Structures are given as structure tokens and as C-alpha cells.
Amino acid sequence: MGFYQSGRPKQQEGKGTAWRWIGAMVLSGLVGAGATLAVTPVIVRNMTNQLSNNNSLSTGQSNNSTSAAPTSAVNVNISDGITQVVKKVEPDVVAVVNYTTTSNFFTQQTQVQESDIGSGVYFYHKGNNAYIVTNNHVVQGGTKAVVVLQSGKHVSAKVVGTDPFTDLAVLSVPLSNFASVSPIQFANSNNIQVGEPAIAIGNPMGLNFADSVTSGIVSGDQRMMPVEEPTNQQVLDTQPVIQTDAAINPGNSGGPLLNIEGQMIGINSSKIVATGFNGMGFAIPSNEVQNIASQLMIHGYAIHPSLGIDAYDVANIPPGYGPSIPVNYGVLVQKVISANAKAAGLKAGDVIIALDGKTVQDTAALRTALFNMKLGQKVTLTIYRGTRRMTLTAVIGAEKSPNTTGPAYTNSGSSGSSGSSGGYGNNFSGSPFGNFFGNFFGG
């Protein structure tokens, strides 16, 4: 989901074409100039006659008794709603540069280099810290993050917390970098209307096009779109998002989508890039952003409802390795982790095919259903244990979102609350599936 590579514009591309365009422009200019010279005497004569007629009218020399209408200057105000929004919000919008550490095989030396560039927005401050929200995929895998302010100043940032399941992350920098700048205001994303104006600010294609502004409308709300793991496009979850036709490009990820009042209605995160599709961008709703961002600031992670199991998709198991069950969908339990899952009677090898009577096709569907549950809620699981169909009752526990910075999911103590070892994506040592599977549901 989202944009993971920050492209660079080609400075020298198409020189021959450029000269042809320059020639065309010069020719057009000459033609235009010639036309102007040709009609100038006519314009002067017309203006002279008009002035003479006006003078005649004012001195009563005309046979027409109607007096001339008075003339007045026309003031054109180029400031409109979008202009005012940009002036208000642009100081809050930053570029977020992600750096990764690479190793040279021959010299055995490591170096930190720029990996991706996205956007972010200043939304809160406390004490001496200013907090910036962006997409998780903008900072994932990084060993260093740098924020670039509107002034062009580069500031080292701290990654406060990450949540791959909602594709959100929070950074912090010293508050002094936002002196005299107010944090962006949040709109209530439940109140947005399809058809209302939508404005995006960000850094498409990197710093060469910093602070680019595009506009459109809210094309739809509550669109269900997948949240993908950026390195392998594995679907982690599906979430409701805002659809807009405001242009969103690589580098816009993490930037704000705004209403005409300059309030943030969402964080831009993805678009459809398939051939034949245009103007279909998506943003995470502001209410979800506030919820997850506040958790990341308080805990360093977000908390999500969970079953407390390690599992993978039945449909992805190679032929001959799957369980002997009468269906070709569902979630195969690889390991039971939490006390709640054990108390429910779940066992390794069970296949979950429904949650509260609703079919579960895969792990992403199971996680999406669980994320709509409440902690402590009782749910009914329909499973297959071999060819035997069974019903179990489980209590929903909590899962902490993992830390996604660093060369891999380091987890940094952010495993499931019931004491799960390891973070998102297990290696399954000794398993014939390697780490190709490994969707993690914390304790």
C-alpha cells in the first residue's frame, strides 16, 4: 500500500524535443507580436474616437441626450479558499526522508543512505516536542529519519511509534523548529460529504517538488482498501478510507488531505496505478489518525484486538502440505500463544473458517474482523480439526503493533501482551514454508 520509492526527475531528458518546443514558442511569439503590430493603428484610432465621443457627450455637443455611464476601476482578488488553506497549512507540512543502513560485501563497511522520501504533518506538541504523523511505509525499515521543514532546514527526527496495520507512524522533533506555527486542526471525518472540496499537500517525486498542492473533491468515503506490507505486498488488513481525485503521487504519502477550512480530513496513503485508472487516491480518515497517533505517542505502539495465535492462509499452502479439510479457505493455526486462545480450546493444526458466523477467507479477513471487536468481547469460532467441524468460544485479547524501523521487524518489546516471542512475520524454523507465511496475531 502506498508509495515506497521516491523518484527523481530526469533533468536532461528529451533535449531534441525541448528545442523543437522552444522553436515553436519563439515562432508563436513572433506571430503574436506581428499580429499586435498590425492591429495597433486600428486600436489607437478606435480609442481616439471613443475618447472624442466621450468628450462630446460631457460638453453637450452630441445630439444624443443620454449621458455616458461613469467608469470605475475593477479590483480582482486572486485569493480564494484553496489559496487561504495553503497559506494556513503549508508550514505544518514536512518532507520525511528515510535512511537505511547498507553493507558493502567487499569492504565489509556499512553506510547510511537515503532510501525513501514521503510527507508528514505537524499535529501536536507537548513540552519541548513537536509531533508529526506520517505513513508507516514511509519510515519502515529505516535506521534514521530526517524531517525537512518548509524553510528547507533538515532536522533529525525520533520515531515515536509505528503501526503497520493502519499504515501510520509518529515522529518527534524539537518544538523550536515550529516556532510561531500552530499544529494542524483535525476535522471529524465522520462528517465529510462526497463532493466537497479536497486539497492535498506533499512532496511528490521528492524534494524537487516539495510543497506541491493539488485539489479535487471527496470522491467517496468508507472505501474498503487493503493495507499491504510494503516489501512483499502481503495484505495485513483492510480498512475504510477516503477516496479523492486530488492528484496523489509517490512522495505524497503521509501528507494531509484537507477540507476547504484547512482542517485535515485524512492522511494520504495510496492510489490505484493500474492501466486505465486515473484520479483514484485514498487517505486514512482523520478520526482513525487521531486514535492511532495518540496511542503511539502514549505507548510507542497501538493496541489492537487479537486472538493470540500464529497463523497462515490455507489457500497459500503448497499442495501436499495442507491439512485434510473439506474446504480450501480459512486460517491454519500454527501456534497457540495467548492464555485466552488456549482457554478457548484452540490447537495447532486447527483451521478457522468463520468468526461469529461470518466466513473467514484468510488472515487479512480474520484480522479485519477482529479489529472491529472490543477487548474482552466473546466471539464464536467455527473451525475444522481434521475433517471434524467444531464451534469454540474465545475471548478477544490485545495485540501491540510492532516496531517496523530497523533492518527488520525488531519488535523492541512490542510483542503480544500475553508474552508472545517474536514480532510480525515468524521465521517458522524447520517448517517447509520458511518465512513465506507468518501472519502474526499477538496475545
N, C-alpha and C positions, 0 to 999 in steps of 0.2 A: 504494500500500500504506500502511496506517496511517491516522492521523488528522491532518489538516493544518490544520483551523480550530479555534480554541479558543472554544467558545460561551460566552455569558454568560447566566445565569438571568434570567428576566423577573421583576422584583421586584413589579410591580403587576398582574400578570395575574390575571383572574377574581375581581374583588372581590365581585360578587354571589354567586357560588358559595361564596366564603370565608365570607360572612355566614351563608348557609344552613347551612354546616357548623358554624359557631360556635353557631348556634341549636340545631342537633341535639345538639351536645356538651353545651350547657347543659341541655337537656331531659333528656338521658341522665343527666347528673349529678344533677338534681333527682329523677328517678325512682329512681336508685340510692340517693340519700340517704333518700328516703321509705321505700324497702324496708328500709333499715338501721334506721331508727327504729321501723318496725313490728315487726321481729323482735327488737329489743334486749331487751324484757322476757322473751321466751322464752329467749334466750341466757343472761340473768342467772339465771333460775330453774334452768336446766339446770346451769350452773356451780355454783350454790349447792348443789343436790342432790348433784352429783358430789363436791364438797369434803366434804359431810356424810358421804357414804358412805365416802370415804377415811379420814375421822377415825374413823368407827365401826370400820373394819377394823383401824386401827392400835391401837385401845384394846380390841379383842377383843369388841366389842358385837355383831358380826354373827354370824348363825347359820352363815355360810359359812366353813369352816376354811381356805380358800385365801387366802394373803396377797396384797396388791396388788403389782403389778410396780413396781419403782422407776423414777422418771422421770429423764431426763437431757437436757441442752441439746443441740441439733443445730447444728453449725457447717457452714455452706455456703461452700465455696471457689469463687468465681466465676472464678478464674484457670484457664484451660485452655491447651491447646497453642497455639491461634491467638493468644490474648492475650499469651503469652510471646514469640511470634515478633514481634508488632507492637512490643512494648516493646524488643526487641533490635534490630530492623532499622530502625524508623521514623527514627531520627536520620541514617541513611545516605541516605534518600530525599529528593530535592530536586525543586523545580519548575524547569524550564528555559524561560526567556522569550526568544523570538527577536524581534529588532528588524530592520526593513528600512528602507532609505532611500527616500523618495518625493520626487518633484519636483512643484512647483506650476507648471502650464503658464503661468498668468497672471503670477505674481510671479517666476518663474524661481528660486525659492528651494527648497532641499531641507530635509527634516526627517526625523528618525529616529522611527519609531513602532512600537509593539508589533504584531507580526504573528501569532505563534502561541505557545501555551503547551503544553509537554509535561512529561515527567518524566525523571528521571535518578537514578543511584545511585552513591554514592562506593564505589570498589572497590579503590583502590591509592594509596599515597603514596610519594614519593621526594624526598629533600631537603626543600625548603620547599613542595613542590607536592602537592596532593591531586587525584586524577584521577577524573573522573565519566564514566560511559558512558551514552549515550542513543541514540536513533534518528537516523539521518542526516536523515530527513524533518522532524525537529523543528527543526534548525538550518539546513537548506538554504535558500540564497538570502538569508541574513541578513547584516547588516553589524555586528551587535552581539549578544552573548549574555549574559544575566544569569541567575545561579543564585539561587533563593530557598530559604533554609535552613528547617529546621523551626521555628526561632525567629521566622521572618518577615523575617529580615535579607536584603537584596538585595546580591549580590556580582557584580561584573563578572567574566566568565569568558573564558578564551582557548580558541579552537577549535584543538585539537592536531592533529586529523586527521579525515577523513571517508571513508566508503566507501559509495557509493550501491548497489553490487552486493549487499551484505549488509544495507544499511539500518542501519549502525552509525556512530557518531561518538564521539569522546573530547574532553572539555573538561578544563581545569585551573583551579583556584583556589588561593589561598594556603592552606597546610595549617593555619594558625592558625584557620581557620573550622571545623575539625573537631577541636578540642582535646577530648581525652578520649573521642573517638568512634573505634571500630575499624572498618576497612573491612569491607564485606560479604564473606561467605565464599561461594565457588563450590562448587556440587555438581557431581558428574560426571553430565552429562546423559545419558550412555550407560546409566546405571544406574536411571533413573526407571522407575516402573511405572505402567501405566494403572490408574486407580482410586485412586492415592494422593492425599492432600490437596494442594491448590494454593491459594496465597494471593497476591493482588495488592495492591500499594500504589501509589498515584499521585495525580494531580490531575485527575480527570475534570471537564470543564467549566471548568477554570481554577482560579485561586487561591481562589475562593469555596468550593470543596470540596477544599481541599488535604488531603493525607494520608488520603484515603479508603481504606478497607480492604474488600476483597471476598474471598470464599473459594468454593472449589468443589473439583473434582478434576482430575487429568490425564485428559482425555477420549481422548487419542490421542497417539502420537508418530510422528515421521517422516512427517508430512503434507506433501506437496509443494504449496507455495503460491507464487504469483508475487511477485516484488519489482518494484514499479512506480516509475517516475519520477513524483513527486507532482504536477508541474504539468500533465502531459498523459496520465498513466496508461499511458505506454508501458512494456511489460514489459521489464525489464532482465535478469532471471534468474529461475529458480525455485529454491527452497531448502527443505530439510526443516525443519519447525517443530513445536513442541509445541502441541497443541490443548487448550484448557481451557474449562470452563463458568463459571469465575470471571468476574464481570462486568467487562468492559473497555470503556471509553468514550473518546471524544475527550479527550485530556489524559493518559490513562494511558500513551500511547506513550513508551517509553524507561524506564518503571518496571520494578521487578523482579517476577518470578513466583517464589514461594518454596515450599520444601517445609516440612514440619512441624518441621524442625530449624532453620529460619530461614536456610537456605542458598539461594542463588539458583540456580534451575534454568533460568531464561531471562529475556530482556528482552521485555516485552510490545510488540507492534508492529502488530497489525491484528486485525480481526474481520470476519465476514460480516454485512452490514447489509441483505441482500435481504429483501423482504417474506416473512413466513412462517418466517424463521430466527431462532432465539434461542440465546444461550449458546454461540456458536462463536467464541471468541477464539484468538489464536495468539501464540506467543512464540518468539524466536530462541534455540536451545539454548545453554546456558551454555558448553559446550566451544567452540562457534563464537565466542561473545562473547569468551572469553579469547584465542583465537587472533588474531582481528582487532584487538581492543583493544591487545594487546601490540605488534602491528605498527604501529598508528597512533601509539603512544607512542614507539616507537623511530625510525620513519622519517618520520612525518607522513602516511603513506599505507599502504595494504595492497597486497600483491603477489598477482596472480592469474595463472594460466596463460593464454596467449594465442597466437593465430596471427600477429597482426601485420598486420591488414588493416582498411580501412574498408569497410563493407558495409551492405546493407539488405535487407529482406524482399521476395522475389519476389511474394508474394501481395498486397503493398501497392502495387505499381507500377501506375499508371493504365493502362488498356487502350491499346495502341498504342505505349507507351514501353518495354515489357518486352522481354527477349531472346527470340529464336526458339529455344525449347527445348521438348521434348515433355512437360514437367511444369509444374504450376502452383504449386510449392512450392520451398523452398530459399533460399539466401542468395546474393545477387548481389554479387560483389566489385567495389567502386567504385574502390579504390586499394590497391595492394600496398605496405606500409610497411617491414616488417622484413626483415633480411637472410635470416632463416630462411624466410620466405614466398617471397621471390624465389628462393632456392636450391631450393625445392620445385617451382618452375616455375609458380606461380600467376600469373595475369594479370588485369588489369582486364577485366571482362566475363564472367569465369568464374562459373558457378553451382555452389555446393557443395550437394550433395543428401544426402551421408552422411559420417559420421565413424566410422572403424573398423567399417564395415558397418552402422551404425545410422542410420536416416533422420533427416535434419535438416530440420525443417519451416520454421524461421525463425531469426532471430538470437538470440532468447532461448534456444531449444533448443540452438543451437550454443555459446553462452556457458556454459550449464549443463553441457554435456558437457565442454567444455574445463576448467571449474573443478574437475572430478573427475580431471583429468590431473595429471601431475607435470612440473615444469620439466625440459626436456631429453628428455622422452619422445618417441618417434617414433610418428606416427599416420598412418593411411591416409585420404586424402581422395578421395571419389568426386565427380567434377564433370562438368558439361556445358560444353563450349566450342563454342557454337553447338549443332548437333544431334549433335555427336560426344561420346560418353561416354568419360571418361578416369579413370585412377587415378593419384594422386600421393602421394608420401611427404613429410611435413613434420615438423619438429622443433618442439616446443612451447617458446615463449619466455615472457617475463614482461610483464605489464601493471601499471602503477601506478594505483591508484584516484585519481580526480581530486579536487581541492578543490571542494566544492559550495557554499561560502559566497560571499557577494557577490551582485551582481545577476544573475550568470550563472555558468556553469562557467568559472572563471578559470584553472583548471589549475595555475597557480603553479609551473611546472616539473615537474608530476606527470604528464607525458605518458608514452607508452610508452617502455620502456627502450632501444629501438633508435633513438630520436630522432624520434618522431612529432611533428608540429606540430599544435597544437590539442588541445582536450580532448574530453570525451564530447559527442557531438552536433555534427556538422560542418555548416557552412552550405551546402556544395556550390554555391559561387558559379557562376552560369552554368548550373546544372543545372535542368531543367524541374521538378524535385521540390522545389526550395528547401531548407528545413531540416526538412521534414516527416519525412524519413527520417534516417539518420545514426547508426546504431548503431556504436559505436566499439570496435574490438578492438585494443588497443595493441600495441607492438612486442615 
